[in-house]
Amino acid sequence: MIMKEKNGLKINSTLLEFVNNEVIPGTKVNADEFWTKFSKVVHDLAPLNKKLIEKRENIQKKIDNWHMKNKGEQYNKNEYINFLKSIDYLIEEKGDFNIETSNVDDEISSIAGPQLVVPVDNARYALNAANARWGSLYDSLYGTNVISGEKFKSYNSQRANKVVNYVRNFLDENFPLSNSSWKNISKILINNDKLVLIENSVSNYLKDNSQFIGFNGNRDNPICILMKNNNLHIEIKIDSENEVGKNDKAFISDIIVESALSTIVDNEDSVAAVDAEDKVKCYRNWLGLMKGDLIAEFEKNGKKIVRKLNPDRSYTSKDGGKINLHGRALLLNRNVGHLMTNPSIILSDGSEIPEGIMDAFISSLCALHDFKNKMNSRTGSIYIVKPKMHGPEEVAFTNLLFEKVEEVIGMKKFSIKVGIMDEERRTTTNLKECIRQVKDRIVFINTGFLDRTGDEMHTSFEAGPMIFKGEMKKSTWLNAYENWNVDIGLACGFSGKAQIGKGMWAMPDQMANMMEQKIGHPKSGANCAWVPSPTAATLHSLHYHKINVFDEQRKIKTRKRAKVEDILEIPKADRPNWAMEDINRELENNAQGILGYVVRWVDQGIGCSKVPDINNVGLMEDRATLRISSQHIANWLHHGICQKDQVMNVMKKMAKTVDEQNKKDPKYKRMSDNFEKSIAFSAACDLVFKGRVQPSGYTEPLLHKKRLENKSSR
């Protein structure tokens, strides 16, 4: 590792050369001036960053002490709330206000739909997610369990007919005809500005012809029809030569639906980036997305495939004009939070740079390229999602950081927009005041059940043993938290201006269940919700045709606001009297998830994995799910629900299970062959047995340490 001194900083040469030779050229930024100003800002802000982290820990100690002091006594919620106020955990909520963010893209402000999250360190995945703005509804239904029966890789007429029938029902429900059904149509054409649908030589029309907005091909013989509902587009493809189309009465070969309106390109929970080598890989992919020249080459079924960003889509409007639609999802960049530092840059006092400060500067520098080509943001904005902030002071620090970035690299003030991940308890309970700190740049709040549960458990660690993990979704605090987030967002004027988001569907193979359950997110007033794949985005988009989110928001705004008292209801088991069989099963399920994720993180640098749970259901695991599982076992250990030897036996048992699950992976290193020498196994054990003392219950410090140890041992 070569470090180069520059303006009081020691910068890893790989990172320095990347910024100077790849990022800055093509911008108006002068490299020497940038590093001079950057160094000053970093040295000014790093101490403030450190103080905020220290305040977190001090507050946590006070909460721990309160619970220990009141252990065994009748829980008095009013006393608890007054205590939280006395230590500045709960701050006074001030008067009403509306956010004032300007220059926001439509995908954020006025269109509701799915949102993808993708690890930035995998170029292929990042490109797939960016291109997931449009997806084949036929393919998504054909290849998933939304359509019952056996799935086929090649064309099967029986299954294809089921898909067609499903889609015709979707069209009837969302694009209804005046006097017929889409199932009966044999010909589609355009007459003047009207869409004409022929059934037995009789002309039918849309009930609402304004839903028809464009086409391609001839009016008498179009090759596609463009329609719009709830601000979302669908394209009906017509092709009599296509295998599907030639068997269709109206020669419809596919329905292409507007799917992932936005994508969070993730530098945080779904990546394993611990040093300059890793960070440059992440930054380089983001730069390619911002320049529009990112390419991924790979082999699939023996064929070389080159993937790049899709172009925009063009159509003829029904009055003969031109329609251009975005071909890609609007990209947001999730930086890391305030906690972690990174050895890529060393400050003058010998300390590592706060990683969040580095992320803000370099991801924004990269985005300057998009300000020229406007392939991503048409309004001249960069969207940075900021996770794991605890309360208004930390949000205010992010605002200050973004101001400094704008000044250093020559952006207009408030060019950098912020998304607040509402995933820490102190942010939830003070959400309105958090939003107030960034009212001129906020574009996003969301509920993240996973991290939020992790912080819930860690904050109230000393209160008692936590309920079973599966019971959390039915708990008082969680339901209040989900409603509160929407209530506060609407009260602050988010509707039509910013996103109110909901969390991830974590079972990528269970699409039928997703279609049944995830419609609850737009019904709850959320104008975006997370999905794990382009296919899931395409399917989830159907919910936004059925539900007009902005109508729902108007209704919700009139309801009684959720109560902070309910949010502060601690999910502990007052009188745990659980069977040992049930305890062991919970431990095994937690351990399997921990080990299955950690072994890939530490040994292979994979930050997001599909890991089978104890029922063999594949779950998308990242650091958020890891935080829950490790904190849950640590909590039970602390309160004597289980014993250390018992947990260690479970960890060893499930390590063997995970080893067996990964036996076909040639890069996989077995843990059970030598537990003492397996760095991955020791990391997983540390997360559990040292989980009590991890800052806010976060997994990053231990994971980073073990991954660096692994890399240095090669």
N, C-alpha and C positions, 0 to 999 in steps of 0.2 A: 504494500500500500504506500503510494507516494503522495505526500502532502506538500502543497505549495503555499508559501506565505504571501498574503495579499491583504493590505489595509488592516492589519491587526488580526487577521483570520488565518487559520491553517485550513486549506481547502483541498479535499481529495482531488488529485489531478484528473481523474476520469470525469468527475462532476464539473470541474472548472472548464475543461476542454469542451465538454458537451454544451455548457451554457454559452461559452465564447464562440465556438465554431458552428454550432447547430441552431441554437435558440435565438441568439441576438441578431445574426445576419438576416437582413430582410425587414428588420424593425428600425425605428429611428433612435433606438437606445445606443448610447456609447458605452462600450464594455468597461473601460476604466472608471468612468463616472458612476456606472451602475454599482460596481463593487465598492467604491468609496462610500456612496450613500447607503448601500445595503449594510455595510459593516457598522455604520453609525446607528442605523435603526435597530439592528440585531442587538448591539451592545446596550442600547437604551431599553429595549422591550424585554430582553431575556430576564432581567431581575424582576420585572413586573409579573412575568409569566410564572416565575418561581414562587413569588409571594402568593399568587392565587392558588397554586397547588398546595402550599403550606396551609393556607386558610381552609381548604377542603379537609385536610387531615386534622386540623385543630377542631373544626366543627364536628367531625366524626368522633373524635375522642370524647367531646362533651356529650354527644348523644349516647355513646357507649356507657359512659359513667352514669348518666341519668337512668338508663335501663337497669344497670347493675344496682344502683342505689334503691330503685323501686321494685326490684325483683321480688316476686311473691306477694306483692300488694295488689289490691284491687286497681285495675287499670282505669285511670281517670283521663279521658280524652281532652277535656278542657285544660287540665293541668299540663298535659303533654304539649298541646298547641301553644299555651302561654310560654312554656319552656322554649319551644322552637323559635318563638318570636324574640325571646330574651337573648338568644345567641345569634340573631340575624340570619337564621335559617329561613324563617318566614319573614318577609318584609311587607311593609304597608303597601296595599294596592292603591295607586293614585287614580286620578280622574280618567274618564273615557277619552279615546283618541282614535283616529283612523290612520292606517299606514299611508305613506306618501311616496312609495316607490314609483319611479317612472321608467320609461323605455324598457318595458317588459314584453317578451315575446308571447304570442298568442297561446302557444303550447302551455305556458305557465298561467296566463291570466284568464283566458276565455274558452279554452277547450278542455273538457274533462276526459280522462282516459288512463290507461295503464302506464306504469313507470317501471322500467327495467333497472336492475342493479347488476353491474358487471365488473369483474376484476380488471384493473387497468394493465396489469402485467402480462396479460395474454392477448396478443394482437388479434388473433383469430376470433376470440370471444368478443372482444371490443368492437370489431367490425360487424360481427353478427348482430350485436345489440344496437349499434348505430343504424344498421340497415333494417332493423325490425320495425321501422315506422310503418311498413306495409307487409302484410302476411297473407298467405293462402288459407282461406277458411276451409276449403275442401281438404287440403293436406293436413291441417291441424285437427280436423275431426276424424279423418281416415286413420291417422296414426296414433290416436289416443283412446282412452277408455270412455270418453264422452259418448261415443257410439258403441253400444254393447256388441259382444261377439268377438270372434277371433280377428286379430289384426294381421294384415298381409303387407309385405313389402312391395309386391307387384299388384297390378290391377285385378280386383275381384269385383265382378258386377253386382253381386248381392250386397256387399258392404258399401260399394259406391252408391247404390240406390238408397241405402239408409242415410248416407251423407246428404245426398241430393234432397231427400225428403226433409231432413232436419233444416237445411238451408232455406228451402221453400217456405217452411213454417216461420223462420226468422224474417224472411222478406214480407210475408203476409202480415206479420205482427208489426213490423217497423216501417214498411213501405207499402201500405195496403192499397189495393186496387178498388175502384168505385163499385164494380159489379162482378168481380170474379176473383180467382185465386191465382197466384203465381204458378201453382201446380198444373194449371190448365192451359198455359200460354204456349203457343207454337211458333210465334214470330214476334220480333221486337224491331221497331223502326222509329224514326223521328219525323213528325209532320209539323213544319214550322218550328215552334218552340215547345211542342208537346211530345212527351213519350207515349208512343202508341204500342199497345200490347194486344196481339191478335189471338183470339180464341174462336176456332171454327168460323173463320172469315168475319167475325164480329170484332170491332175495335173496342178495346178497354183502355182506361186511363188511370193514372195514379189519383188517389183521393186528393193528394196535395202535390200538384205538378211542380211546385217550387222545390221539392226534393230532388227533382231531375235538374242537373246543372250543366252536364257536358257529355261528350262522346268522342270517339275516334272512329275513322272510317267514313263511309258514305251514310247519309241520312236514311237511305232505303235499305242499306245493308251495313250497319255499324259493326265494328269488331269489339267495341267495349262501350259500356254505358257508365257514366259517373253520376253518383247520387250522394245526397248529404242528409244526415239526420243528427240532431243534437250537436251540430258542428263537426261531426265525424263523417268522413267520406268512405264510400265503398265503390269498387269498380267491378261491374259485371262483365266478364270476358265471354265473348261469343266466337266459337271456332268449331265449324262442322268437321274439320279434319282431325281434331284432337280426339284421343281415345275416349275421354269422358264426354266431350261435346257431341261427338257423332251418335252417341247413345242417348242424348237428351232431346226431349221434344222440341225445345227452343234453341238447341245447340249451345246452351250455356256450358262452358268448359271449366269455369272456376269463378269464385267470388274473392276478390282481393280486398281486404279490409284494412282501414287505417288502424294500426295496433298500438305499438309503443310510441306514444307522443313524445315522451322524454326518457332519457336514460341517464342514470347516475354512474359515471365512470369512477370506479372506487379505488382510492389509494389507502383505504383503511381496513375495515374488518375482513374483507375477502382477499387480501394480499398478504404475502410474507416478505416484507421489504425491511431489511435490518442494517444495510450498509450502502455505501455509494454505488456499488455495482447494481444492487437491487433497485435503488431509487432512480438511477439513470434509466434503467429499463422501463420503469413506470413513466417517467417524464417523457421519454422518447416516444412512447406510444401515444401519449396525450398530445405531444407536439405534432405527430403525424395526423391525428384526428383534426387538430386545429388548422394545420396547413392543407388538409384534404388529400394528402398523398400516402397515407398509411396503407401498407400492403402486407398480406399474409399469404405465404405459399405453403401448401401441405399436400399430402397424398391421401386420397380417399378412394377405396375400392380399386386400387392400382392406378388411379389417374391423378396427375398433377393438377391441383386446383389453385388458382390465384384469386384471392379475395381482396376487394377494395371497396371504397365507399360508393354507394349507389348514387346516380345522378337524380336530379329533380324529375318530376313526372309532368308531362304536358298533355293537354286535351283541347279540343274545340268546344267552346261554350255553346249553349243552345241557340244563342243569337249570332253565332259565327265568329265570335272573338276568340281570344286565347286564355287558357287557364294553366297556370303553373303551380304545382303543389310540391311541398318539400318532400324530398325522397328519403330523408333521414330523420331519426329522432333528434330532438333538441338535447344537447349533451350538457350535463352538469358534472362538476368535478367534486367528489367528496375528498377533502383534505383530511389529515389526521387531526385529533383533538389537541388539547394543551399539555397533556401529561408527558408524552415521550420526547426524548432527545435522540439525536442521531450522530454517529461518529463521522459522517461525511464532512462536517465543518466543525472546527474547534475554535472557541472564542479565546480572547486574549488572556482570560484567567484559567485556561486549561479545560473549561467545561465544554460539553457537547452542545451544539445548537438545538434549541427547541424545534422539533421536527415540523410542528404546525406553522412556524414562522417561515421556515425554508419552503414548505409546500405552497404557502400563499404567494410568495414571490415568484417561484419558478413556474407554477401552473399559470399564473397571470401573465408572465413573460411569454409563455407559449401561446396564450390566447390572443396576444397582440396580432398574430398572423391572421386570425379569423376576423379581426377588425377591418382587414383589407378585403378579404374575399367574401365575408359574410355568408359562408356556407353553413355556419351553425346559428349564431345569433344574428337576426336581421336588424336588431335594434342597437347594436354596439354594446352589448353587455357580456360579462362573464359571470357564470353562475357557480358559486362555491358553496357546497353543503358542508356545514361545520358540525361534527358530532361531539358528544360527550362533554358538553359544557354544563357547569354547575352554577346556575343562578345568574342574575342580571350583571354582576360585576364581570364575570367571564365573557358574557356576550358583549359587554361594553369594550372589553379588551380586544375581541375580534373586530369590532367596528374600528377601533384605533389602528389595529394592524392593517386592515384593508385601506384605511385612509393613507397610511404611510406607503403602502405598495403603490397606490395610485399616484402619489406625489413622486416617488422615485422613478417609476417607469413612464410617467407622462400621460396617464389616463385622466379623463374627466372625473371629478368627484362623483361618487356613487355609481361608477361604471361596474364595479364589482358588487354583485348582488349576493345575498347570503340566505342560505336555508338553515334553519335551526332544527336539529334533531332533538325532539322532545323525548329524551330517553334516560334522563337522570331526574331523580325525585325532586331535587332542589330547583331544577328548571321547570318541571311540571307545576309545582305549587306556586311558583312565581312567574308563570308564563307570560302574563300580560306585561309585567315590568321588563321581562327579557325582550319581548317584542318592541317595547318602547325604545330600548337602547339602539335598535337598528331600524326604526320606523321608515327611514328613507332608502333602505337597501334590502329589506326583507322580501323574499319571494316564496317562502316555503316553511311550513311546520309539518311535522308528522308524528304519529305515535309509533314507537318501535317497541312492541311488547317484549322482545327478547332482552335487549340491554336494560330496558326499564325494569324488568323483573329482577335482573341481576343486581341492579342498584337498590331495588326495594329490599332484597334479602340482605345485602351488605350493610345498608344504612341501619337496619333494625336487627342486626346480627345478635346482639345481646338480649333482645326482647324475649327470645324463646325459639324453639324449633319451628321451622317453616312447614307449612302444609305440603302435601304431595305436589310435585311440579304440575301434573295434569289438572289439579284443582284450581290453579291460579286463574285460569280463564273465567271461572265462575265467581271469583272473589269480588268483594265490594269495591276495593281500591281500583281494580283494573277497569271495571265497567264505568266507574266515575271518571277515571283518567281518560278513557276513550272519548267520552262525551265532552268532558272539560276542554280537551284540545280543540274540538270543533267549535264549542261555544265561545271560547276566547278568540279563536281565529275570526269567527264571524263578527264578534263584538268589536274587533279591531279593523274591520273593513276589508277582510281578505277576499270576499266574494267578487269575482270579476277582475281581481288584481293579483292574487297570489294562490299558491297551492296549499290545500289542506290535505295531507296524505295519510294513508294507513299502511300497515306493515305487510311483511312478506308472506306469501303462500309458500310454505317450506317443503311441500311434498310434490316434487315435479312430475312424478308418475301418476299422481292421483287427480287427474284433470276433471273427472266426473264430479268428485267431491268439491273441487274448486268451483265448478259452475253452479253447484247448489249453494255453497256457503259464501263465496266472495261477492255476490251481489249485495250482501250486507254493507259493503264498504261505500259504494255510491249512495245507497239508501241512508247511510249515516251522515251524509253531507260532505264526504271526502271527494275532491275532484281529481285525485290520483291515488293509486294503490300499487304496491310493489308486487312484481311477479318474477319468477326465477328463470324464465326462458322466453325466446321469441314466440314459441308455440303458445305458451301460457298467456302472453300479451294479446295474441290474436283472439284467443277464446274469451279472455276477460273483457276485451273491447265490446263484446256483444252486450254486456251488462250496461254499458254507457249509452247504448242505443235504446235500451228498455227504460232506463232511469235518466231523467233530466236532472242532473245534480244541482244545477243552479235553482231550479224550482224547489228541490228538496231543501236547499240552504235557506231559501226564503221562509219555508215552513218552520225549520228548526230554529231560526232566529227568534221566533215568538215563544219558544218553550222556556220553562224555568231552567236556569243555569245549574249545571252540576255543582256539587259542594266540595270545597277543599277538605272539609272534615271527613268526607267519605274517602277521598284520595289518601288520607293519612291513616286509614284503617289498616293496621298491621296484619299481614296474612300468616299469623302464627297459630299453631295448634295449642290451644289452652290446656287440654288434657289428652295428650297423645297416648293412645292405647292400641297401638298397631300390632298386628301379627308379624312375627319375625319373617315369615314367608313374603309378606307384602313389602317389608323394609328391604329385604335382600333383592327383590325384583326391582324396586326403585333404584337401589344402588347399582345393580347390574346394568340397567338401562342408561343411567347417567354415565357409568364407567365406559360402556361401549361407545357412546357418543364422544366422550372425551378422548379416548385412545384412538378411535378411528380417524378423528380429525387431527390430533396432535402428531401422530406418527407421520402423516404426510407433510404437515407444516414444518416440523423440525428436520426430517430427513430429506425431503424433496422441495421444500419451499413452496408448497401448494397451500394457498390461503383460503380456498373454498372447496369443499368436498361434499359429495353425496355419500352419506354414511347410513347403512341400514340400522334401524333401531332394533330393540329386542324382539319386536314382532315382524322383523324383516321388511319394514316399510322404509324406503329410501328417503332420508331427510337431508336437506341442504344445511350443512353445518358451516358456521364461520365463527369468528371470535365472540359474537354475541351469544350464540347458543352454548359455546364453551364456557362463557362467564356464568350462565345460569347453572349448568350442570356441576361445575366445580364448586361454586358457592353453596349449592344445595347440599352436597356431600359434606363440605367443610362445616356448614351450619349444624347438620345432624351430628357430626363428630363432636363439635363443641358442646352440644347439649346432651350428649350421652345416648342419643337414639341408636347409634351404632358405635363400634369400637375400632381402634386403629388396626388391630390384627384382622378383624372381620373385613374392613375396607381393603386392606392390602391383598387378602385372599381373593376378593372380588376383582380387584384390578388385575391380578395375575391370570385369573380365570378368563376374563374378558379380553385380555391381551392375546391369549391363544385363539379366541374366537375371531378377533380382528386379523390376526396373522393368517388364519384360514381363509377369511374373506378376500384377502389380498394376494393369495398364492399365485395368481396368474400375472401379477405385475412384476416384470423383470427388474424394476428399480427398487422394489420394496425390500426393506431390511426387517427381518423378523425380530420381534421383541422378546418372545418367549425362549429363544435359544440361549440367551444370556441376559437376564433381567438387569444384572449389576452393571453391565457394560452398555446397555441400550440408553442412549441419550434421550431418545423419544419417550421411553418408558419413565425415566427419571423426571422428565418434564411434566408428564401427565400426573405422576405422583405428587410432585411439588405443588402443582395447581390445586390439588385436593388438600394435602397435609399442611401446606403453608398458605392456603387460601384465605384464612382469617386475616392475615397481615398484609395482603396485597392491597395497594391503594385503590379504594372504591370497588374492590373485587375484580379489578381489571386483570386480564391475562397477558397483556403485552409485555410487561417487564420480564416475566419468566420465559415466555416464548422467545423473545428477542435474545435473551442471554443464552438459551439452549441452542437456538439456531446458529448464533455466532460461534458457539463452542463446536457445533457440528461442522461448520464450514472451515474452521481453523484446524480441525483434526484430519482433514483430507490430505 
